[in-house]
Amino acid sequence: MRSLPFLLISLALGAAAFAGAMSLGNDYIFFAGYVVLQYVVLSTAWNILGGYCGYVNFGSAAFFALGAYSTVAVYQSVEAYEFPHVVPVPILILVGGVVSGIIGLGMGYLTLRLRGAFFAIATLALAVVLQTLVVNWDFVGGSRGAYIIRPETIGPIGAYVRYLALLMLLLAIGSLNVARLIERSRLGYGFATIRDDEQAAEAAGVPTLRLKLIATTISGALMGMAGAPFPYYIGYLQPSSTFGLDYAVNSIAMPLIGGTTSWVGPLIGTLLLGSLQQYVTVTISSAANLLVVGGLLVFFVVLAPNGIIGLFHKYLQRKPDDFVGRRRIDPEAPAGTAAPASDAASGSAP
Amino acid sequence: MIFSFDLLINGIVSGILIGGFYAAVTCGVSLSFGILDIVNIAQPAFIILGSYVCYILNADFGIDPIVTSIIMLPAFYALGAAIYQVYYVAFERHGQESLRGLAFFFGLLFITEVTLVLYFGVDYRYVQAAYIGPTWHFGFIDLPMRLLVPCLVSLLLIAVLQLILTRSFVGRAIMAVAQDQLALRLMAIDPVRIKRIAFAISIATASLAGAFLIIIQPVEPSVGREYIGRVFAICVLGGMGSLPGTVIAAMLIGIVESLTATFYGPSWAPAVSFGFLLLTLAVRPAGLLGR
């Protein structure tokens, strides 16, 4: 499928989903849907760096929080002139994206030489440094946190949370399209070479350095955009929860559970895990929902290393293999190992 | 001027004491991450688990936390061996350890932490022992016993570990497995068994570190998160798998954090050690005493 038809179809599906949610007339579905959609953006963004390039980012929460705090910073500086709410949320999303994108680029520069686990640890360290800066920055509330007063309703849509959910829906559609576009472009193939063998890619003339910077920037910017409307959603922003590891673990767990090789994986993982979390939060407790994430993450990385997509592919490919195996040789032995052995036996017999 | 000199000396002393504790927290990661290349990001969670074991036995039977942690060493050793077995079968054997191994330990971290939250809640827990409270004074230098005891026992622990690594057969095999697995196999030693022993030892140290932690400060399940970055900062700064390097780096981070807390306020302290880590990674990834 080409990218323009895909964009139109995804927009149509999104519009249908939004219209369906509107017709239910219950605001809870928007509250819950916002969180799930926010994780769609976060996990897709994580996957651009983690799944396509193979660089594990533990600092998702930092980029998310940067977006949120750039909104608070804008809000505070506008509030000083006593006309709140003049900055529309879409512009705040752009601001958050630019700020986080710049920090993402900076992180890319700082960690150019780091690979594997060292990169992951550096991102974790970056998150703590940024959190400390925010905690000590009184203008955005410091460790006390900051309040954002949002309007009750907006225009024809009704409750403000519906408007936020609509924006997040558009953002999720946008990020899925970006991820899909990357996947099918030269950029995506370049990313894949970095993931498979960075040294070989470099030797073959792939500009790995520039590609990594592009990946960290796009990934960071998308995470920042996901965070920008968050203060309006939550109403009260506080550093320790905004920088919490919950965002980091979710944005890693969701792509890994869905499958990291394509844009579908994070989407499936998020829809599954995100809805399950909402359900567990409501029915059991919010502590238990982290237990569910941790448990599923361990379960999937141990037993289904390529996620749900991997299971699906395996299921599709298994059938013809089994058929061949059953017809030619002993079903107990794996097809690959037994075939040469029988050849060798028949060769030595005469 | 003399006043700030007092502060400076006391800051350095308490930094060294805290550094001794950090060394105990880090030595497990130095073994697993530094020598075996297993990114055990869940180590702080096991440390918190150790703290809670000490808390339970201290609250119910009044047993000294350090004694408890020494009794619990075999249990943590067994836990470590079991985790390594899963890790080996699921990841290392297929050569997929990097990304999925990280995610695996990240998941373990959350499972441990949330299970503790569900059982004990998020209240701060503490232990009671004779040496918690009193402080020795040498002139203007204060030596709080609750920092001094963990620091000394921790240095003892690291000395024992270093002796095991350099003098015993298994220890030398552990150092060798980091360099050349094939050569080890040619010497008729099973590298997987050696790695399992090494990883189990690294988890066993978490029992002691947990006891130190709950002696030094009250503990709640998510305290461990603060230590993830700090532990890896010390490990990388010390030069990956070098225990003497770990001690030096731990003291250095302890002193810098303590001085930052004294002169600029405690809220800046975390950023300093992580800034250190970022700098080390960017400038000299091999660390202070890199191999």
Chai-1 contact restraints between the chains, C-beta under 6 A:
chainA,res_idxA,chainB,res_idxB,connection_type,confidence,min_distance_angstrom,max_distance_angstrom,comment,restraint_id
A,V56,B,L99,contact,1.0,0.0,6.0,A-B,restraint_1
A,V56,B,L102,contact,1.0,0.0,6.0,A-B,restraint_2
A,L110,B,A282,contact,1.0,0.0,6.0,A-B,restraint_3
A,L114,B,L281,contact,1.0,0.0,6.0,A-B,restraint_4
A,G116,B,S98,contact,1.0,0.0,6.0,A-B,restraint_5
A,A117,B,V39,contact,1.0,0.0,6.0,A-B,restraint_6
A,A120,B,L102,contact,1.0,0.0,6.0,A-B,restraint_7
A,I121,B,F232,contact,1.0,0.0,6.0,A-B,restraint_8
A,A122,B,L281,contact,1.0,0.0,6.0,A-B,restraint_9
A,L124,B,G229,contact,1.0,0.0,6.0,A-B,restraint_10
A,A125,B,G229,contact,1.0,0.0,6.0,A-B,restraint_11
A,A125,B,F274,contact,1.0,0.0,6.0,A-B,restraint_12
A,A125,B,L277,contact,1.0,0.0,6.0,A-B,restraint_13
A,A125,B,L278,contact,1.0,0.0,6.0,A-B,restraint_14
A,V128,B,G229,contact,1.0,0.0,6.0,A-B,restraint_15
A,V128,B,P270,contact,1.0,0.0,6.0,A-B,restraint_16
A,V128,B,F274,contact,1.0,0.0,6.0,A-B,restraint_17
A,V129,B,A271,contact,1.0,0.0,6.0,A-B,restraint_18
A,V129,B,F274,contact,1.0,0.0,6.0,A-B,restraint_19
A,V129,B,G275,contact,1.0,0.0,6.0,A-B,restraint_20
A,T132,B,P270,contact,1.0,0.0,6.0,A-B,restraint_21
A,T132,B,A271,contact,1.0,0.0,6.0,A-B,restraint_22
A,V135,B,S267,contact,1.0,0.0,6.0,A-B,restraint_23
A,N136,B,S267,contact,1.0,0.0,6.0,A-B,restraint_24
A,L245,B,R225,contact,1.0,0.0,6.0,A-B,restraint_25
A,V249,B,F110,contact,1.0,0.0,6.0,A-B,restraint_26
A,I252,B,A103,contact,1.0,0.0,6.0,A-B,restraint_27
A,L256,B,A103,contact,1.0,0.0,6.0,A-B,restraint_28
A,A287,B,V114,contact,1.0,0.0,6.0,A-B,restraint_29
A,A287,B,V117,contact,1.0,0.0,6.0,A-B,restraint_30
A,A287,B,L118,contact,1.0,0.0,6.0,A-B,restraint_31
A,L290,B,F110,contact,1.0,0.0,6.0,A-B,restraint_32
A,L290,B,V114,contact,1.0,0.0,6.0,A-B,restraint_33
A,L291,B,V114,contact,1.0,0.0,6.0,A-B,restraint_34
A,G294,B,G107,contact,1.0,0.0,6.0,A-B,restraint_35
A,G294,B,F110,contact,1.0,0.0,6.0,A-B,restraint_36
A,G294,B,I111,contact,1.0,0.0,6.0,A-B,restraint_37
A,G295,B,I111,contact,1.0,0.0,6.0,A-B,restraint_38
A,L297,B,A103,contact,1.0,0.0,6.0,A-B,restraint_39
A,L297,B,G107,contact,1.0,0.0,6.0,A-B,restraint_40
A,V298,B,F104,contact,1.0,0.0,6.0,A-B,restraint_41
A,V298,B,G107,contact,1.0,0.0,6.0,A-B,restraint_42
A,V301,B,R100,contact,1.0,0.0,6.0,A-B,restraint_43
A,V301,B,A103,contact,1.0,0.0,6.0,A-B,restraint_44
A,V301,B,F104,contact,1.0,0.0,6.0,A-B,restraint_45
A,V302,B,A90,contact,1.0,0.0,6.0,A-B,restraint_46
A,P305,B,R100,contact,1.0,0.0,6.0,A-B,restraint_47
